[in-house]
Amino acid sequence: MPALVDRRTLLRGAGALAVAAAGTGGLAGCGSSDGRTTVRFAANKRETITYFQRVTEGFNRSQSRVTAELENNDNTRVIADFVRSSPVAVGINGFDITFGGYMRRGVLADQRDNPVLDTIRPDMVEFVQAYGTYQNQIGAVPYSIAGQGVLYNRDLFARAGVRVPTTWSEFLQVCRRLQSRGITPLLGTFADDWTLGQGMFNYSVVGMLDVAKFFRDLEAVGDDLSPASPQSFSSNFREPLVQIKQLLPFFNSNARTIAYDQGNREFAAGRAAMMFQGPWAYAGVLGANPQFKGGMFPLPMTDDPADTTATINLDQVVWTPASATGAERAGGLAVMDYLMRPEIVHRYNADNLAFSPDKAAPEQSSPLVSGLNPYVLSGRYSQGPELYIPTAIPARRYLQEYIYGGDVETFLGKLDRDWKRLAIRLSA
């Protein structure tokens, strides 16, 4: 999972980016002797470089005006390039609160007039604005949606004679049935606290609350926040977090001592029937057991199936810098347009067990994640609350303390206290 930054660091860094972007420094891109404009295209995930290298080569062959050169840039390099006034002409990045800082400071080009945006589902576009905007601009185009949920072992489900549950009561019944058959229901990797945040914390809250609305309301409360406020962690998160703790007896006995990688291997070996994870876990699972038969479903948190909501994150977005002009800007937009061709974006998401954000997106055909199709395609999904909480607030450590035996009032009270302190500092 990507590390998030605190808002003070974010705003300080993004402020520097805004100054740099407003300067007169040129972008890294130039003409060549054959009359083509050369532009830099950056992707930040190492595991996708091979795919995007093929895409880059295809783009360069498809026309005679622009040559794209691919590079692998992490967020640190992206920041450094902006500060040096030499951002790439087009980039594809993971989207989190860090990248949201670029949106808030207006260093990304506004895509509202880009025809490509007309092909994207409006509810997907809303996620781009989740961490704030600059003058209501849309500074990036959604490219890939990663669905998360309950990974399950189809063979163990069949052995126990259980089906995918659609309500909370059914989920508990499945856990009890598995346990009665000598099968550990849930595999936890609590030693890596991010897996608690990504799983139990996100899934439980998403299943009961409108997460985006909660954080909008929380921002409006500002430094008037208290645990007793109608819009506070204490007032809104208590029910899901008390409920999710009911699952602790169903986890593996060594959940506190094993980490993510070991957990994937144990899940692949059939040592538990279910695991709270995203599609990225399948790389480790299938690497350990290529014959593994898995599936995924969203965790139901109520006894009304209509309430069930899938947890997702905006895994990749495409952007161009606001400071680009002339041939550089045109070249970056040409690459973006090529990236958004259905055959390109759909293939990427199919290969990465993710979902395409466009209106013509097909269902995910892989049985590993196809259980999320009804939720993603109908818009019954939400980003988890952890993505909205800056790391200046050690929410994962607080959550781990709570899961290990702490009380819910203390956990949520700490979140309220830290959020208020941060709000006070940022308003000073």
N, C-alpha and C positions, 0 to 999 in steps of 0.2 A: 504493500500500500504506500502511496506517496506521502512523504512527510509534509505537514502543513506548517505555515509560519504564523507568528503572532501578528496582530493587526498593526502594531506600532512599527515593526520591522517592515511589514508589507507596505505601509503607507510611505515610510521613509524611502524605501527602495523604489517604489512606483513614482514617488515625487521626483527622484533623480532621473527616472526614465522619461518623465514628461518634459523635464528641462532639456534632456538630450535630444528627445524627439523634436522639440521645437527649434533646435539649433539648425545651423546651415550645413552640417556635416553630411556627406553623401552616403548613400546606401552602397553595400558591397555588391556591385553588379556593373557590367560594362559591355560595350560593344566588342565585337571581334572582327577579324579580318574578312570573314565570310559574310558580314553584314547582319549576323544574328546577334541579338541581345543575350548576354549571359547573366542568369540570375541564380542566386543561392536559394535552395529549398532545403529546409531543415525538418527532420523528424526526431522526436525525443525518445522513442522507445527502441532500444537496441534490437529487440526481438522482431521488430517490423522492418528493419533496414533492408533485408533481402527483398521483401515484397516491394517496398517503395523504390528500390533501385531498379527493379523491373518496370515499375510504373514510370519512373523518370526516363528510362530508355525508350519506352513506348511513346511518351509525350514528345521527346526530341525527334523521333522518327515521324511523328504525325503531322508536323508542320515545319516551316523553314525560317521562322522569324525569331524564335526564342530557344536558347539552350539552357536547360535547368541542370544545375550541379547539386547533387544530394550530399548532405552532411548530417551527422548524428550529434545533435545539440541537446544537452540537458538544460534545466531551467537556469542553472548558474551561468551557463554560456549565453542563454537568451538575454539575461539581465546585462551581462558584460557587453554584449553587442549593442544593446540599446544605449548604454552609457557612452560607448565609443561612437555613437551616431552611425553605426554600421549594422543595423539589423538585417536579417535575411529578407528576401523579397516575399517569401511565403513560408509559413511554418505549419506543422501539425503537432499539437501538444496535448498532453493530458490536461483536463480542466479541473481545477480545484480553487481553493481560496487564494492561493498564490497567484495563479493566472488571472483570477478575478480582479486582482490589484491593477493589472494592465488595463482591464476594462474600465475600472473606476477612474483612471487617470487619463484616458483618452489617447493612449499611445498606439492603439490598434485602429486600423481603418474601419470606418463605419460601413457595414455591409447592407444597410437597409435598402439601397438602390440596386443592389446586385441581384440580377435575375435568378441566380442560383438559390437565393433565400426563398424564392417562391416555391421551390420544390420541396422544402423542408416542412415537416409538420409543425404547426404553431406551438403545440405544447412542448415540443423539443426545444424550440427557440427560447421559450421561457426559462429553461435551465441555464442558458448562457447568461441571463441577467440575474441569476440567483444571488450573486454576491455584490450587486450594485452595478450601476451603469454610469457612463459619462454622457450627460445631456440626452439620456434615453437612447443612446446609440446601441447598435448591435455590432460588437467588435469581433465576433468570431462566428463561424458557421459550424453547427454540430456535424460530426462525422461518424461517431461510433458510440453506441450505448451499451454498457456492460450491465447485464442483469445478474442479480445475486439472489441467493435463496438457500433452501435446504437441499444440499447434494445428497442423493441416496443411492444405495447399492440395490439394483434391481433384483439380483439373485437372492440377496438376503430378505428382501421384501417378499419375494415369491416363496421362499422357504418358510417364512413365518405366516404366510397367508394373509398379508395386509396390503391395503391399497393406499394410494396417495390421499392423505386427509385433506378435507376442505374446511374444517372448523377446528377451533381450539380443543374442544372436547374430543374430537376424533384424533387429533394429534396426540393427546395424552393417552388415548386408548391404544394407538399404534405403539407408543413407547412401552406401555405396560405389556402388550402382547409380545413384542420383541424380547423384552426382558424375561418374560416367562418361558421363552424358547431358548434361553441361554445366550441371547445375542445382545451385545451392548448397543443401546439405541442411538446414543449421540457420542461423537468423538470431539473432544475439546483440546485446544492447544493454547491454554491460558497463559503459558510462560511467555508467549508473544502477545502482549496486551493489545496490539492492534487488531488481533483476530476477535477479541471480545467486543471492541468498538464496532468493527465491521459487521459482526454477527449479532450477538444477543442485544446489544444496545440499539443498533440501527433497525433491526428487524422488528423488535418489540414496539418501538416508538412509531415507525412507519405504519405498522398494523393498526394503530389506534388514533393517530393524530395527523392533521394536515401540517406536515413539517415546514413547508415553505411559508405558510401563513403564520405559524408560530414564531418563526425567526423574524419575519417582517414586523410582527407585533412587538417582539422583544426589542428590536432596534428602536421602535417608536417610544417604548418605555424609557430607554436610555438609563441614566444614572439614578432614576427614581425606583429602580428595581429592588424588591425585597422578596423573601420567600413567600410572604402572604399576598403578593401582587397577583391579580387574576392571570397575568401573563408572566409566569416565572417557571423555571424548571421544577421547583417544588410543587407548584399547583397543577402542572400539566403532565409531568413525566412519572409521577408516582405510580399510577395504576399499571402501566405497561412494565415498569421495572420490578414491581412487586410480583407481577404475574410471571415474568420470564424466569424468576428465581425458582419457580416450581419445577423447572426442568433439571435442576442440578443433580438430583438423585439418579438421573438417567445417563449422565456422562461417564466416560471412562474414569477409573479410579486414579489414573496418573495424569489427569488433565492439567494439573497445576505445574507439572514438571516437564512436559514435552512442548516443543515449539512447532512452528508451521511445517517445516520440511519433514520432520519426523512424523507429524500427524498425517501428512499426505501419504507417506509410505505405509503407515498402519491402516489408513483407510483403504488403500489399494489392496492390502493383504486381507481385507474382510474382517478387521477387528472391531468394527462398528458399522451400523447400518446407515447412519446419517451424519452429516457434518454441515455446519453453517459456513458457507464460503461462496466465492465467486468463480467464474469460469477459469480464471488464472490458475486455480488449484489443480485443474485437470492435467496440466503439463506435468506436474510432479506425480499425480496419481497414475496416469497412463504411462509415464516413463518407468514407473515401478512395476506396473501390471498392464501391458498393452491389451489384455483381454477383458479388462474391467468394463462392466456394463452399468452405466450410471444414468441418472436423471436429475432434474431439479424442479422444485416447486416453491412458491412463496410461503412463508410461515404464516398460517392463519392465527390471528390473535383474538378473534371473537367467535361466537357461534352462529354468525350470519356470514355465509360465504360471499355475499355481496360486499362485505367490508374488506376482504383480503386484498392487500396491495403489495405489489412487487417492489423490492428495493433495487434501485439502479444508480449508476453514476455516469456522468458524461465523460466517457473514457478518452475521447479524442475530439478536438476541434481544429478547424483550419482558419488561418488568419493571415492578414497582410498588415504591414506597418502603416500608420497614418502619415508618416513622413515621406513615403514613396511618391515619386512624381514621374511623369513622362513615360519613357520606355520601360523603366524599372517597375513602375506601378502596373503598366499594361502586361508586362511579362509575368509578374506575380499573379495577377488575376487570371491570366491564361492557364497557368499551372493549376490554380484553384479550380477553375472550370473543368479541367481535365480530371482532376482528382474526384470531382463530384459526379462524373459520368456514372450512370447506374451500374454498368458492368465493372467499374473500378471499385466503387464504394461497397456494392453488394458482395463482391468477391472478398474484399478485405474483411468485412464483418462475418461472412460465412466461415472464413478460415480461422477467425479469432473467437468464434463462439459468442459473437456480439450481435447487436441489432442495428440495422441501418435506420437513420433518422428521417429519410425522405418519405414523401406521401405514397410512393409506389413501392415501398420496401416489401420484399417477400417475407414470409415466415421463416424463422430459423429452422432449418431442416434437420439439424443434428439432434438426436434423441438425448444428448447430454444436457441440452438447455431448452429444448422445444416445449417443455412444460410451462415456460414463462410466456409463450406466444400469446395466449388469450389476454394476458394482463398488459403486456407491452403494446400490442396492436390496438387495444381498446383504451389506452391511456391510463390504466389503473396501476400507476407506479409513482414512486417518489424517491428523491435522494434522501439518504439517511442523515440524522442530526449531527453525526460526528463531522461531516464535511463542512458544517457551518461554524464549528467551534475552533477558534485559532489555538495553536499549540502553546501560546502564552498561558492557556488554561490546561493543566495536565489532566484532561478528562479521562484519558485511558488509565492513568494510575489510580484516579479516584474510582473508576469503574472496577478495576481489578480488586481494590480494597473492598468494595461493596460485595462483589461476587465471592470473595474469600471469607466473608462473614460480617461485613459491616452492615449498618442499617441504612435504609433508603433516605431517611431525613438528613443524615450527615452527608451522604453522597450528593444529593440534590442541593442541599444548603451550600456546599462548597462551590458547585457550579454557579449558583446565584451570586454568591459573594465575589467570586473571581470575575464573573461577567460584569458586575457592577464596578469593580475596581478598574477594569479595562475601559469601561465606558467613561468613567470619571477622568482617566488619564487622557483619553482621546479627545475629550471635550475641553480639556484645560488649555 
